Amino acid sequence: MNNFPTSKLNHWVSAFGATLIILLVPLSIFSQDDYLNETPTTDLGSKFVVGLNGGVDLPFFLHPQTLQQEYLIGYNAGLQMDYYFSKLGVGLDFNYLLNSPGTFIPQTIDVGGSPWTTVTQRNPVQRLFLGLGPDYRLVNSPSLALELNTRFGATNITGGDLLVTANDRSLGNIAETQQVSTGFQTEFALTGKIQLKASYKLSKTMGLSLGAYYLYHRQVHFDQNLDLGVNNVSGIYYGENVFEVVGEENYILSELPPNVIASAEIDKEFCRDISSAGITLGLNYSFGSAKGPSPVASTGCIDCECPNDSHKLIVTMIDEASQKVIPGADVLVTDMDGNIVASGTTNNFGVVDLGELPHNDYKLEGDVLGIKTATTYINKEEFFPDAILRKQLLYTDLRFILKGVVINKDSRIPESNVLVSLTNNGTRKVEQTTSDGKGGFAFRLEKNSTYGVVGIKQNRLSENGRASTVGLNRSATLFVDLELGIENFECGRGTVLDIKYEFDKDVLLQESKFELDKLVRYMQAHKVSKVELSSHTDSRGPNTYNQDLSQRRAKSAVDYIMSRGVRKSRIIAIGYGETRLTNHCSDGVTCSEEQHQANRRTEAKLICN
């Protein structure tokens, strides 16, 4: 007889174990000192959490003696409610699980050399679980958490009926039963559940969760009624005909006595323990705040001398509105006389390790782009033996932060020492800063505003950058990212500008004026620079015509630059026609449109003599 495929079971058990590893490994890393910010006297997370979840369920149960049967991977949906006192809490789960029975008997079987067609009817197994039990937060941080949930309760289990019949065409398609499973019928099965769940906060109240669970049902009774077929047969139990398997799919009915439709009165197994495991993805809503217990009362050092009088201080910078960490923020520790004791800058996780501090009272302050954070304090009472002091600093400014980087488009390397200018398109207010050694720069942005961003540096042309906070929600977003490109602009070396004209005309298109503004800004910032502006055509058409057209186009571009306040003596217009092609596409040579397009260009070149 065909046994349950252990390879399939092993595959899913391995997948379930891999999910547990995926949950545990990253969060165990995040729990190290350079990331977590859980303190004995600070917020341990939300007090109330309500979540909806759904996923897949892998059953680990079979009917006895029906070895041609399996239960298939199904679905689960649930509601979870938790209340946390601190790290410990209590939760209530409601779950609905659905798994269909399956058969290994194929659609055609061999009976005495004749092919019989099988017909399969089935009802899914439905489980309704309600359980209550304790929660424990294994790992907790401002945005990530790992918790263990245990539940004890009851499950209503019904369904799982399976009926397989075969028709002998030579006997007028008379249906003969090949396999029967009456499924389960239990109103109240004692059930235990254990779940490992990782949660990621999207905002103050909303978050996503990924969980892996195991459910165990005690003493689940088999149904004694078959809820399938015309006559709704009752008083039966389970059974199947005996088959010999030739090859992988050739089922031949055996001559052994069948055990089909065994009577429920026969001394057989009437109930058994069943279980399943699964993976869920959920959406959580949280509110309230759970406080952690302070160890000061029992182990504080107040006026005593601690066994180790130096204590490590780790500070996390948090944006109050979005609850996200802030990298690159400055943190300053002073004593109560104002003397600086330690300082540092938060890393990519928004955390800074400020080293060992002697037993004393301290004041903590933070700075984010020149804006002071809320102040917090460390009291002597918080020092206790072998303690690691962990504190949060809150950034309370409700403006957005523009995080930008200047990139050289020719070398793709960050460009330092670029004067970056930010203009509010509504108020026309201008702010400036200089890019750091990694090309980075930052500004604060008002809500519902748009901005223009440009860079200024000797021998560099900046593109026109844009930033916007229109449509952004400050409770979900703090940073606005921008990459500002610049190009090399050197003596004797032409820089191609993206200038467009009407076909066969010398009139500038509107977008070409924005491109020329890059050159205008450079010449306004560098008052003594002189520029040659040249226009080029491809080789198609008469030489004299191309020469004249390129001269008129170069003059049109120069006229626009002069209209923006640049003196005529500082810029020269030259039309080269088709005399300076960038490729082999001269007169009479067949080339693609793309190759001709490379020759139609406008270039700017610094004049350095």
URGIBEL-V186618 format. One line per field, one symbol per residue. ss: DSSP state (2 for helix, 1 for strand, 0 for the rest). psi: psi as a letter, one per 30 degrees, with the letter a starting at -180 (. if undefined). burial: 1 if it has 9 or more other ideal C-beta (glycine too) atoms within 8 Angstrom, else 0. Layout:
ss: ???
psi: ???
burial: ???
This chain:
ss: 000002222222222222222222222222000000000000100001111111111110000000001110011111111111000111111111111011100001111001111111110011111111111111110001111111111111111001111111222001111111100111111111111111111000011111111111111111001000000001010111001111000111100000000010000000111111111111111110001000022221000000000111111111100000100001111110000111111000001111111100011111110011000111022201000111111110000111111111000001000011111100000111110000011111100001111111100111001111000000000011111111110010001110001000000102222222222222222000011111110000002222222222222222222220000222111111100000000000000022222220111111100
psi: lklkjfeeeeeeeeeeeeeeeeeeeefeefflfgelhklfgakgakekkkkkllalkjkhklkkfifgllklkallklkkkkkkecfkaklkkkkkkkkkklkfklfkljjhfkkkklkkklklkkkjkklklllkjekklefkkklkkkkkblkkklagkkjklkkjefghhkkkkfkkkfaljkejkkkkkkkkkkkkkfaefkllkklklkkkkkikkkkgkjgllegiklgldllllkkkjjbfgjkkklflklhkikkffkilkfllklllllklklkkklllkkklkkgeefglfcfljlejgkkkkkkkkkjeefglljlgkkkkklaffgkkelllkkafggkkjgakkljlklkkklkjhfkklkkllkleffklkgkjkklkkkjfkgllkjjlkkkjfefgkkklhkjkkkkjfefgkklklkkafggllklkkllhlllkkllkkkgkkkljlkkkgkfkjfffkekkkkjjkllkjlkgjkkkkikkllkglgkkleffeeeffeeeeefefjffkkkkjkkklafklkeeeeeeeeeeeeeeeeeeeefggkkeffkkkkjfbgfikfagiakfkklleeeeeffjlkkkkkjg.
burial: 000000001001100100110011001001100011111101011111111111111110110011111111011101111111011111111111111111101000111000011111111111111111101110111101111111111111111111111111000000011111111111001111111111111010011111111111111111111111000110011111111010000011100000111100000000000111111111111100011100110001100001000011111111101111111011111110000001010110111111001010111111110010100101010111001011111110000111111111000001110111111100000000111000111111111011111111100111111011100101001101010111111000001010101000000110011011111111110000111111111110000001111111111111011101010001111111110010001000000000110110111111100
